[in-house]
Amino acid sequence: MACSVSELEQSIYRVKKSILQTAYECQKSAHIGGALSMADILTVLYKGYLRFDRDNTRWEDRDRFILSKGHCVLAYYAVLRECGILSDDMLAQFQKNGSSLGAHPTMNLEYGIESSNGSLGQGVSMAVGIAKAGKIKNEAYRVYTLIGNGECNEGSVWEAAMLADQWTLDHLTIILDNNGMQSDGASEEIISASGMAQKWAAFGFDVREIDGHNVPEICRAFEEKTQGKPKIVIANTVKGHGISFMENNNEWHHNRLTKKTYEQACMELEESQRGL
């Protein structure tokens, strides 16, 4: 691990602050709730485990990360900024006319963005293909992809999972942001997300189920090796994590911050930071 737990927690705070600031300054609705639920685990991945070169984002031996849950790209941009790949000026262009940083990721290797994503289920399929290519060419890179629990309603996710098992892609890690919500409400009221660990194990995956906001647990999940099986880290999270009026409130799946709500969110985030 490249950073201490304390350093990672400091990075997570800055990432969440950046999510709020970027969402507020764009003055448009954004997918804030899901971005906050995945911020912890994505920050730990990039700051502690993903191999990349911020000065050479096309480095051939870099690990590959695919954000399959593309609508929550705010967290991705904030992490890329925290890692020194995106600048403050770039991030300030989020959702502006002519900007390269839209509401969903667009492939841009200069910015460290490996793929374009918006249609759910697409990214995990691409990650499986990239992992297969790496295995054929005997490359050393690892492949990570982050998906949502609502995304697991897509049949393409399970088609890709079957291939990952058949091809023994043990250099592939799927991260499931399991916040229990999706665009239309609670997952349990739409298609039940219960028993996810058993479902993925039945598809041949080595399963790690963790608290997605507990840094030591996240670190252990990435550090534990698999042999002959792809891995999935099921991160049980809270949508809108860290902001009281956003937590488990699906109004913040896609919403706009006012000056009042932005200031309240920042105050709560600051208070939680003092407790670290």
C-alpha positions as CSV (number, residue, x, y, z in Angstrom):
1,M,0.0,0.0,0.0
2,A,1.4,3.4,-1.1
3,C,-0.3,5.4,1.7
4,S,-1.2,5.1,5.3
5,V,-4.8,4.7,6.5
6,S,-4.7,8.3,7.8
7,E,-3.4,9.6,4.4
8,L,-6.1,7.7,2.6
9,E,-8.8,9.2,4.8
10,Q,-7.4,12.7,4.1
11,S,-7.6,12.0,0.4
12,I,-11.2,10.7,0.7
13,Y,-12.2,13.9,2.4
14,R,-10.6,16.0,-0.4
15,V,-12.3,13.9,-3.0
16,K,-15.8,14.3,-1.4
17,K,-15.2,18.0,-1.0
18,S,-14.3,18.2,-4.7
19,I,-17.4,16.3,-5.6
20,L,-19.6,18.8,-3.8
21,Q,-17.7,21.8,-5.1
22,T,-17.8,20.6,-8.7
23,A,-21.5,19.7,-8.5
24,Y,-22.3,23.1,-7.1
25,E,-20.2,25.2,-9.4
26,C,-21.6,23.6,-12.6
27,Q,-25.0,24.9,-11.6
28,K,-26.7,21.8,-13.1
29,S,-28.1,18.6,-11.7
30,A,-25.5,15.9,-11.2
31,H,-25.4,12.3,-9.9
32,I,-24.2,13.3,-6.4
33,G,-25.5,10.4,-4.2
34,G,-23.9,7.6,-6.1
35,A,-20.7,9.5,-6.4
36,L,-20.4,9.9,-2.6
37,S,-21.2,6.2,-2.0
38,M,-18.2,5.1,-4.2
39,A,-15.8,7.8,-3.3
40,D,-14.0,5.9,-0.5
41,I,-13.3,2.7,-2.4
42,L,-12.3,4.5,-5.6
43,T,-9.9,6.8,-3.7
44,V,-8.3,3.9,-2.0
45,L,-7.9,2.0,-5.2
46,Y,-6.1,4.9,-7.0
47,K,-4.0,6.1,-4.1
48,G,-3.0,2.7,-2.7
49,Y,-3.1,0.0,-5.4
50,L,-3.7,1.0,-9.0
51,R,-0.4,1.2,-11.0
52,F,-0.3,4.3,-13.2
53,D,2.0,7.1,-14.2
54,R,0.3,10.5,-13.9
55,D,3.0,12.0,-16.2
56,N,2.5,9.3,-18.8
57,T,-1.1,8.3,-18.8
58,R,-0.6,6.1,-21.9
59,W,2.1,3.9,-20.1
60,E,1.6,0.5,-21.6
61,D,2.1,-1.4,-18.4
62,R,-0.5,0.6,-16.4
63,D,-3.4,-1.1,-14.7
64,R,-6.7,-0.4,-16.4
65,F,-9.7,1.0,-14.6
66,I,-13.1,1.1,-16.2
67,L,-16.0,3.0,-14.6
68,S,-18.9,1.0,-15.7
69,K,-21.2,3.0,-13.4
70,G,-20.6,5.9,-15.7
71,H,-23.3,8.3,-14.4
72,C,-21.3,8.7,-11.2
73,V,-18.3,10.1,-13.0
74,L,-18.1,13.0,-10.5
75,A,-16.2,10.8,-8.1
76,Y,-13.9,9.6,-10.9
77,Y,-13.0,13.1,-11.9
78,A,-12.4,14.1,-8.3
79,V,-10.1,11.1,-7.8
80,L,-8.2,11.9,-11.0
81,R,-7.7,15.4,-9.7
82,E,-6.5,14.1,-6.3
83,C,-3.9,12.0,-8.2
84,G,-2.7,15.0,-10.1
85,I,-4.0,13.9,-13.5
86,L,-6.7,16.5,-13.8
87,S,-6.2,20.1,-12.8
88,D,-8.6,22.4,-10.9
89,D,-9.1,24.3,-14.2
90,M,-10.1,21.1,-16.0
91,L,-12.5,20.1,-13.3
92,A,-14.1,23.5,-13.3
93,Q,-15.3,22.8,-16.9
94,F,-17.5,19.9,-15.7
95,Q,-20.7,19.9,-17.8
96,K,-19.8,23.2,-19.5
97,N,-20.4,23.6,-23.2
98,G,-17.4,22.2,-25.2
99,S,-15.9,20.6,-22.1
100,S,-14.2,17.2,-22.3
101,L,-15.6,16.4,-18.8
102,G,-19.3,15.6,-19.4
103,A,-21.9,14.0,-17.2
104,H,-20.6,10.5,-18.3
105,P,-17.0,9.6,-19.0
106,T,-15.6,9.9,-22.5
107,M,-12.5,8.0,-23.4
108,N,-9.5,10.3,-23.1
109,L,-6.2,8.6,-22.3
110,E,-4.5,12.0,-21.8
111,Y,-6.9,12.5,-18.9
112,G,-6.5,8.9,-17.7
113,I,-10.0,7.9,-18.8
114,E,-9.9,4.4,-20.3
115,S,-13.4,4.2,-21.8
116,S,-16.6,5.9,-22.7
117,N,-19.5,4.7,-20.5
118,G,-23.1,5.5,-20.1
119,S,-25.1,2.4,-20.9
120,L,-25.0,0.2,-17.8
121,G,-23.4,-3.2,-18.2
122,Q,-21.2,-2.0,-20.9
123,G,-18.1,-1.2,-18.8
124,V,-17.9,-4.6,-17.1
125,S,-18.0,-6.3,-20.5
126,M,-15.2,-4.1,-21.8
127,A,-13.2,-4.8,-18.7
128,V,-13.5,-8.5,-19.2
129,G,-12.4,-8.1,-22.8
130,I,-9.3,-6.0,-21.8
131,A,-8.4,-8.6,-19.2
132,K,-8.7,-11.4,-21.7
133,A,-6.5,-9.4,-24.1
134,G,-3.9,-9.0,-21.4
135,K,-3.9,-12.7,-20.7
136,I,-3.5,-13.6,-24.4
137,K,-0.5,-11.2,-24.7
138,N,0.9,-12.2,-21.3
139,E,0.8,-8.6,-20.0
140,A,1.3,-7.8,-16.4
141,Y,-1.4,-5.2,-15.9
142,R,-4.4,-5.8,-13.7
143,V,-8.0,-4.7,-14.7
144,Y,-10.5,-3.1,-12.3
145,T,-14.1,-2.1,-13.0
146,L,-16.7,-0.4,-10.7
147,I,-20.3,-1.3,-11.1
148,G,-23.5,-0.4,-9.2
149,N,-26.1,-2.7,-7.6
150,G,-28.8,-1.4,-9.9
151,E,-26.6,-2.1,-12.8
152,C,-26.6,-5.8,-11.9
153,N,-30.2,-5.9,-13.3
154,E,-28.5,-5.9,-16.7
155,G,-28.1,-9.3,-18.3
156,S,-24.9,-8.2,-19.9
157,V,-23.2,-8.1,-16.5
158,W,-23.9,-11.8,-16.0
159,E,-22.8,-12.7,-19.5
160,A,-19.5,-11.0,-18.8
161,A,-19.2,-12.7,-15.5
162,M,-19.6,-16.1,-17.0
163,L,-16.8,-15.4,-19.5
164,A,-14.5,-14.0,-16.7
165,D,-14.9,-17.3,-14.9
166,Q,-14.5,-19.5,-18.0
167,W,-11.3,-17.6,-19.0
168,T,-10.0,-17.7,-15.4
169,L,-9.3,-14.0,-15.4
170,D,-7.7,-13.8,-11.9
171,H,-6.2,-10.4,-12.8
172,L,-9.7,-8.9,-13.0
173,T,-11.4,-7.3,-10.0
174,I,-15.0,-6.1,-10.1
175,I,-16.0,-3.6,-7.5
176,L,-19.7,-3.5,-6.7
177,D,-20.9,-0.2,-5.1
178,N,-23.8,-1.8,-3.2
179,N,-25.7,1.2,-1.9
180,G,-29.1,-0.4,-2.1
181,M,-30.6,2.3,-4.3
182,Q,-31.0,2.9,-8.0
183,S,-32.6,5.6,-10.1
184,D,-36.2,4.5,-9.5
185,G,-35.8,3.9,-5.8
186,A,-34.8,1.1,-3.4
187,S,-33.4,-1.9,-5.2
188,E,-35.4,-4.3,-3.0
189,E,-38.6,-2.8,-4.4
190,I,-37.4,-3.2,-8.0
191,I,-35.2,-6.3,-8.3
192,S,-33.8,-7.6,-5.1
193,A,-30.1,-7.2,-4.6
194,S,-30.0,-9.6,-1.6
195,G,-27.7,-12.5,-1.7
196,M,-25.2,-10.8,-4.0
197,A,-22.2,-12.6,-2.5
198,Q,-23.8,-16.0,-3.2
199,K,-24.8,-15.0,-6.7
200,W,-21.3,-13.9,-7.7
201,A,-19.8,-17.0,-6.0
202,A,-22.1,-19.2,-8.1
203,F,-20.7,-17.4,-11.2
204,G,-17.2,-18.5,-10.2
205,F,-15.9,-15.4,-8.5
206,D,-13.7,-15.1,-5.4
207,V,-15.9,-12.8,-3.3
208,R,-14.9,-10.2,-0.7
209,E,-17.8,-8.5,1.1
210,I,-16.9,-5.4,3.0
211,D,-18.0,-2.1,4.5
212,G,-17.3,0.2,1.6
213,H,-16.6,3.2,3.9
214,N,-14.1,1.3,6.1
215,V,-10.6,2.0,4.8
216,P,-8.8,-0.9,6.5
217,E,-11.4,-3.3,5.1
218,I,-11.1,-1.8,1.6
219,C,-7.3,-2.2,1.8
220,R,-7.5,-5.9,2.8
221,A,-10.0,-6.6,0.0
222,F,-7.5,-5.3,-2.6
223,E,-4.5,-6.9,-1.0
224,E,-5.9,-10.4,-0.7
225,K,-4.8,-12.4,-3.8
226,T,-6.9,-14.8,-5.9
227,Q,-5.7,-17.8,-7.9
228,G,-7.5,-19.0,-10.9
229,K,-10.6,-16.9,-10.3
230,P,-11.7,-13.4,-11.0
231,K,-12.4,-11.3,-7.8
232,I,-15.4,-9.2,-6.8
233,V,-15.3,-6.8,-3.9
234,I,-18.9,-6.2,-2.8
235,A,-18.7,-2.8,-1.0
236,N,-21.8,-2.2,1.1
237,T,-22.2,1.5,1.0
238,V,-24.6,4.4,1.8
239,K,-25.9,6.5,-1.0
240,G,-25.0,10.1,-0.3
241,H,-22.5,9.0,2.4
242,G,-21.4,11.6,4.9
243,I,-24.1,14.2,4.2
244,S,-27.2,13.7,6.4
245,F,-29.8,15.0,4.1
246,M,-28.5,13.0,1.2
247,E,-27.9,9.6,2.9
248,N,-30.3,7.0,1.6
249,N,-32.4,9.7,0.0
250,N,-33.0,9.0,-3.6
251,E,-33.8,12.6,-4.4
252,W,-30.0,12.9,-4.5
253,H,-29.6,10.3,-7.2
254,H,-29.6,13.2,-9.6
255,N,-30.1,16.7,-8.2
256,R,-28.8,20.2,-8.1
257,L,-27.1,21.8,-5.1
258,T,-28.3,25.3,-4.1
259,K,-26.1,27.7,-2.1
260,K,-27.9,26.6,1.1
261,T,-27.6,22.9,0.6
262,Y,-24.0,23.2,-0.7
263,E,-23.0,25.1,2.5
264,Q,-24.7,22.6,4.7
265,A,-23.1,19.7,3.0
266,C,-19.6,21.3,3.2
267,M,-20.2,22.0,6.9
268,E,-21.1,18.4,7.6
269,L,-18.1,17.1,5.7
270,E,-15.8,19.5,7.6
271,E,-17.2,18.3,10.9
272,S,-16.6,14.6,10.0
273,Q,-13.1,15.5,9.0
274,R,-12.4,16.9,12.4
275,G,-13.3,13.5,13.9
276,L,-10.6,11.7,11.9
